[in-house]
Amino acid sequence: MNVPGPALPSPTPSAAPRLAALRTLLALAVVFVMLATTGWTAVHRPEAGAAPRAAALAAWAAARIDGRPLPSADAPVRTVARFFAGLDGVQRARLADGYPLVVGNLDGTPATTRYRANRRALEQAGRIEKARGRDVTLTPADRATADRRAHRFASLLEPGRQILAFDPTGGGLAAEVFGDLDRARRVSVVVPGVDTDLLTFERTQRRLTAPVGMARSLYEAQRAAAPDSRTAVIAWAGYTAPIGLGIDAATGRLAVEGAVRLESLAAALPGDASVALFCHSYGSVVCGVAAHALPDRVTDLVVAGSPGMRAENTADLDTSARVWAARDAGDWIADVPHLEVGGVGHGADPVSPDFGARLLSSAGAKSHTGYFQPGTASLDNFAKIGTGAFGSIVCATGDDACRREISGTDGD
């Protein structure tokens, strides 16, 4: 039989700050334990492909086309767009074929020119990896990795695939487009989280945990929900993501670098299509850091399974975009301390009422990686946001709270 102890007195106003400090220290201790058990140091990524990329940049910097200098590889999007607008189709093809590792990743370049360049780059990189796979001077592990990379590059080269970005350096970067990017009135961008690189850009097993699977699933859901809408979806693994739950995943360093790339992508998309970002896990950190600098065409920021957006509330994001958040009841990310102390942690919980996001139902999502699974409320809601069908979104609260103050359905 349990005998009740004496009732604890309510904290006095003077004790409240001490209790808050204790809670913060306890949460921080959890972070430290997590990092201690998963590794404090960033995981080293082999620099495979570094030499070809460096050589391509050097050649581009010295090149001219028909007497005209080429724009710098880090030139602003508008500068690059103006340059390519002044070229004819033959000149664009010459640059794509001659400098594929530059042109294929150059924001502001026409999408079709980038697709062509990245096919050339994938062919070249595939030959290099096949040769490495037969190189007996390499370790068995390195040869096996080379074979895996060659297989991945061959997959990305399959007919009909539209590769918007490809860089084999280190773990590698990639982006793929589903739909007609040039004609789209609405563009959705899937921003993934940890453990994303060229080898995990797509998966045969657990397909919907990889960027390609997520984006394809979203595109198919959008087409099913609004067959006549002009939409495109981008699987964007265009930043160096953390590996595992080490220090890189707990800090914002890689998110800051990724945010710059995400801002450039959003500014470079063709036409005047509106843009929705679908940011999963650590990808939501990238989106949060980028939010204040994103162009006005980004109308919606959607985060799922977020550890935080390095902000205390939506006002801190300093964006005109609508901010949506979803988290499945069984998602382990809920147990990650939502705080930021000394650069560790990513701030407030985006699904907390005080954060101010529009809360989406994610019924059926099943844990941290199920948000893009067909048949879930989360994917259904994502498709509605991506096609502008805001009036039929299902809110997490079971009412219309998340849909308020949105003026009807935005048309194409």
C-alpha positions in Angstrom: 0.0 0.0 0.0 1.4 3.4 -1.0 1.3 6.0 1.7 1.0 9.5 0.2 3.8 11.8 1.1 3.5 15.4 2.1 2.2 17.6 -0.7 4.9 19.6 -2.4 4.4 23.3 -2.2 3.8 25.2 -5.4 6.9 27.0 -6.6 7.2 30.5 -5.5 7.9 33.2 -8.0 11.6 33.3 -6.9 11.9 29.5 -7.3 10.4 29.5 -10.9 13.6 30.6 -12.6 15.6 28.0 -10.7 13.2 25.3 -11.9 13.3 26.5 -15.4 17.1 26.4 -15.3 17.1 22.9 -13.9 14.8 21.8 -16.7 17.1 23.3 -19.2 20.1 21.6 -17.7 18.3 18.3 -17.7 17.4 18.6 -21.3 21.0 19.7 -22.2 22.2 16.6 -20.3 20.0 14.4 -22.5 21.6 16.0 -25.6 25.1 15.4 -24.2 24.3 11.8 -23.5 22.9 11.3 -27.0 26.0 12.8 -28.5 28.3 10.8 -26.3 26.6 7.6 -27.3 26.5 8.4 -31.0 29.8 10.1 -31.5 30.9 13.7 -31.0 32.9 14.1 -34.2 31.6 14.7 -37.6 31.9 11.6 -39.8 34.5 11.9 -42.5 33.3 11.7 -46.1 35.8 10.4 -48.6 36.6 13.0 -51.2 35.8 10.8 -54.2 35.2 13.0 -57.2 37.0 16.0 -55.8 39.7 16.2 -58.5 37.2 16.1 -61.5 35.1 18.9 -59.9 38.1 21.0 -59.2 39.5 20.5 -62.7 36.1 21.4 -64.2 35.9 24.7 -62.2 39.4 25.6 -63.2 38.7 25.0 -66.9 35.4 26.9 -66.7 37.1 29.9 -65.2 39.5 30.1 -68.1 37.0 29.4 -70.9 35.2 31.5 -73.4 32.5 30.8 -75.9 32.7 32.5 -79.3 34.9 35.1 -77.7 32.6 35.8 -74.7 33.8 35.1 -71.2 31.7 32.8 -69.1 30.1 33.9 -65.8 31.8 32.9 -62.6 30.7 29.5 -61.2 29.5 31.4 -58.1 27.8 34.3 -60.0 24.4 35.5 -58.9 21.4 33.6 -60.4 20.3 36.7 -62.4 23.8 37.0 -64.0 23.8 33.4 -65.0 20.2 33.5 -66.3 21.1 36.6 -68.5 24.1 34.9 -69.9 22.3 31.8 -71.0 19.4 33.8 -72.3 21.9 35.3 -74.8 23.0 32.0 -76.1 21.4 29.8 -78.8 20.7 26.1 -78.4 23.9 25.0 -80.0 26.0 27.2 -77.7 24.2 25.9 -74.6 24.7 22.3 -75.7 28.4 23.0 -76.2 28.8 24.3 -72.7 26.7 21.4 -71.2 28.9 18.9 -73.0 32.2 20.6 -72.4 31.7 21.6 -68.7 29.0 19.3 -67.4 30.1 19.4 -63.7 29.8 23.1 -63.7 26.8 23.7 -66.0 24.7 20.9 -64.3 25.0 22.6 -60.9 24.8 26.3 -62.0 21.6 27.9 -60.7 20.2 30.2 -63.4 21.0 27.8 -66.2 17.9 26.5 -68.1 16.6 23.3 -66.7 16.9 21.4 -70.0 20.5 22.4 -70.3 21.2 21.2 -66.8 19.5 17.9 -67.5 21.8 17.4 -70.6 24.9 18.5 -68.6 24.2 16.1 -65.8 23.7 13.2 -68.1 27.2 13.9 -69.4 28.6 14.2 -65.8 26.9 11.0 -64.7 28.4 9.1 -67.7 31.9 10.5 -66.9 31.6 9.8 -63.2 30.3 6.3 -63.9 33.4 5.4 -65.9 35.6 6.7 -63.1 33.8 4.6 -60.5 33.8 1.5 -62.7 37.6 1.9 -63.1 38.0 2.3 -59.3 36.0 -0.8 -58.7 38.6 -2.8 -60.7 41.6 -1.0 -59.2 43.5 -3.7 -57.1 45.5 -1.0 -55.4 42.4 0.2 -53.5 41.0 -1.6 -50.4 38.1 -4.0 -50.9 35.9 -1.6 -49.0 36.8 1.3 -51.4 36.3 -0.9 -54.4 32.9 -2.0 -53.1 31.9 1.7 -52.5 33.0 2.5 -56.1 30.8 -0.3 -57.4 27.8 1.0 -55.5 28.4 4.5 -56.7 28.7 3.3 -60.3 25.4 1.4 -59.9 23.7 4.5 -58.5 25.0 6.7 -61.4 23.7 4.1 -63.9 20.3 4.3 -62.3 20.2 8.1 -62.5 21.0 7.8 -66.2 17.9 5.7 -66.9 15.8 7.2 -69.8 13.3 9.9 -68.8 15.0 11.0 -65.6 15.5 14.7 -65.2 18.6 15.3 -63.0 18.8 19.0 -62.0 22.0 18.7 -60.0 24.8 16.2 -59.7 28.1 16.6 -57.9 30.1 13.4 -57.1 32.5 15.2 -54.7 32.6 13.5 -51.3 29.3 12.0 -50.4 27.8 13.8 -53.3 24.9 16.1 -54.1 21.9 15.5 -56.4 18.5 16.8 -57.3 15.8 15.3 -59.6 12.7 16.8 -61.1 9.3 15.1 -61.5 7.0 16.9 -63.9 7.6 19.8 -66.3 9.5 22.4 -64.4 9.3 25.0 -67.1 5.5 24.8 -67.4 4.7 24.3 -63.7 2.6 26.8 -61.9 3.4 25.2 -58.6 6.7 23.7 -57.6 7.2 21.5 -54.5 10.7 20.9 -53.1 11.4 18.0 -50.8 14.3 18.8 -48.4 15.6 15.7 -46.6 17.4 15.2 -43.4 20.3 13.2 -42.0 22.1 10.4 -43.9 21.4 11.8 -47.3 24.0 11.5 -50.0 24.3 10.1 -53.5 24.1 6.5 -52.3 21.0 7.2 -50.3 19.4 9.6 -52.7 17.2 6.7 -53.8 16.6 3.3 -52.3 15.2 0.0 -53.6 14.3 -1.1 -50.1 12.5 1.4 -47.8 11.9 3.5 -50.9 9.9 6.2 -49.2 12.7 7.0 -46.7 14.9 8.4 -49.6 14.5 11.8 -51.3 13.6 10.3 -54.7 10.9 8.1 -53.2 9.5 11.0 -51.1 9.3 13.3 -54.1 7.9 10.7 -56.5 5.2 9.8 -53.9 4.3 13.5 -53.5 4.1 14.1 -57.2 1.9 11.0 -57.7 -0.4 12.2 -54.9 -0.6 15.7 -56.4 -1.5 14.2 -59.8 -4.1 12.0 -58.3 -5.6 14.9 -56.3 -5.5 17.5 -59.1 -4.9 15.9 -62.5 -5.2 19.1 -64.4 -2.9 21.2 -62.2 0.5 22.1 -63.6 2.9 21.0 -60.8 6.4 19.7 -60.5 8.2 18.2 -57.5 12.0 18.3 -56.9 13.9 15.7 -54.8 16.6 18.1 -53.5 19.7 16.5 -51.9 21.6 19.6 -52.7 23.4 20.1 -49.4 25.8 18.1 -47.3 23.6 16.5 -44.7 24.8 15.2 -41.3 25.6 11.5 -41.0 23.9 9.9 -38.0 23.0 11.6 -34.8 26.4 13.1 -34.0 27.4 16.7 -33.4 26.6 17.7 -37.0 23.0 16.7 -36.5 22.8 18.6 -33.2 24.2 21.9 -34.5 23.3 24.3 -37.3 26.6 24.4 -39.2 25.6 22.2 -42.1 22.1 23.8 -42.1 23.6 27.2 -42.6 25.6 26.0 -45.5 22.6 24.2 -46.9 20.4 27.2 -46.5 22.5 29.2 -48.9 22.1 26.5 -51.5 18.3 26.3 -50.9 17.9 30.0 -51.3 19.8 29.9 -54.6 17.6 27.0 -55.8 14.4 28.8 -54.9 15.5 32.0 -56.7 16.6 30.1 -59.8 13.4 28.1 -60.5 12.1 29.1 -63.9 9.0 31.2 -64.5 6.9 32.7 -61.8 5.6 29.4 -60.2 4.8 29.5 -56.5 7.0 27.2 -54.3 6.3 25.0 -51.3 9.1 23.5 -49.3 8.5 20.1 -47.6 11.2 19.8 -45.0 11.8 16.5 -43.2 13.7 16.0 -40.0 17.1 17.9 -40.2 15.8 19.3 -43.5 13.5 21.5 -41.4 16.5 23.0 -39.7 17.8 24.0 -43.2 14.4 25.4 -44.1 14.3 27.4 -40.8 17.7 28.9 -41.3 16.9 29.8 -44.9 13.4 31.1 -44.2 14.2 34.8 -43.8 16.1 35.0 -47.1 13.8 32.9 -49.3 12.1 34.8 -52.2 8.4 35.8 -51.8 7.5 33.1 -54.4 8.0 30.6 -51.5 4.4 30.6 -50.2 4.5 27.5 -47.9 7.0 26.0 -45.5 6.0 22.5 -44.3 8.0 20.7 -41.7 7.5 17.0 -40.7 9.3 15.2 -37.9 11.2 18.4 -37.0 13.9 18.7 -34.3 13.4 22.5 -34.5 13.9 25.3 -37.0 16.4 27.3 -34.9 13.6 29.7 -34.0 11.4 30.2 -31.0 8.2 30.8 -33.0 7.1 31.6 -36.6 7.7 35.3 -36.1 11.4 34.5 -35.6 11.5 32.9 -39.0 10.9 36.3 -40.5 9.1 34.9 -43.6 5.9 35.7 -45.4 5.3 32.0 -46.1 2.7 30.0 -44.3 4.4 27.6 -41.8 2.9 24.2 -41.4 4.0 21.4 -39.1 3.2 17.7 -38.7 4.4 15.0 -36.3 3.2 11.5 -35.9 2.4 10.4 -32.4 5.0 7.6 -32.6 7.8 9.8 -34.0 10.9 9.5 -31.8 11.9 13.1 -32.6 9.4 14.2 -30.0 11.9 12.9 -27.3 14.7 15.1 -28.6 15.1 18.2 -26.3 13.7 21.2 -28.2 16.1 23.9 -27.1 19.2 25.6 -28.2 22.1 26.1 -25.7 25.5 27.2 -26.9 24.8 26.3 -30.5 23.6 22.8 -29.6 20.0 22.0 -30.4 17.6 23.6 -32.8 15.2 25.6 -30.7 11.4 25.3 -30.0 9.2 22.5 -31.0 7.4 23.5 -34.3 4.3 21.5 -33.2 4.0 23.2 -29.8 1.0 25.7 -29.6 3.4 28.5 -28.7 5.4 28.1 -31.9 2.4 29.3 -34.0 2.6 26.9 -37.0 -0.5 25.5 -38.7 -0.7 21.9 -37.4 -1.4 19.2 -39.9 -2.8 15.8 -39.3 -0.3 13.0 -40.0 -2.6 10.1 -39.1 -1.2 6.8 -40.3 2.4 8.1 -40.8 3.9 5.6 -38.4 7.0 7.0 -36.8 9.7 9.3 -38.2 10.0 8.1 -41.8 6.4 7.5 -42.8 5.1 11.0 -43.7 5.2 10.4 -47.5 3.6 7.0 -47.3 0.5 6.7 -49.6 -2.7 6.5 -47.6 -1.5 8.7 -44.8 -3.1 12.0 -43.8 0.3 13.7 -44.0 0.9 12.9 -47.7 -2.7 13.8 -48.5 -2.2 17.2 -46.8 1.1 17.7 -48.5 -0.5 17.1 -51.9 -3.3 19.6 -51.1 -0.7 22.2 -50.1 1.3 21.5 -53.2 -1.8 22.0 -55.4 -3.3 24.9 -53.5 -6.4 22.9 -52.3 -6.2 24.5 -48.8 -9.9 24.3 -48.1 -9.8 20.5 -47.7 -6.7 20.2 -45.6 -7.2 18.1 -42.4 -5.9 19.8 -39.3 -4.3 17.9 -36.4 -6.8 19.5 -34.0 -9.8 18.1 -35.8 -11.3 21.5 -36.6 -10.5 24.1 -39.2 -7.8 25.9 -37.1 -4.9 25.3 -39.5 -7.0 26.5 -42.5 -8.1 29.8 -41.1 -7.1 33.1 -42.8 -6.4 31.4 -46.1 -8.6 32.9 -48.7 -10.0 29.9 -50.5 -8.2 27.7 -52.9 -5.4 29.2 -55.0 -5.8 28.4 -58.6 -3.1 27.6 -61.2 
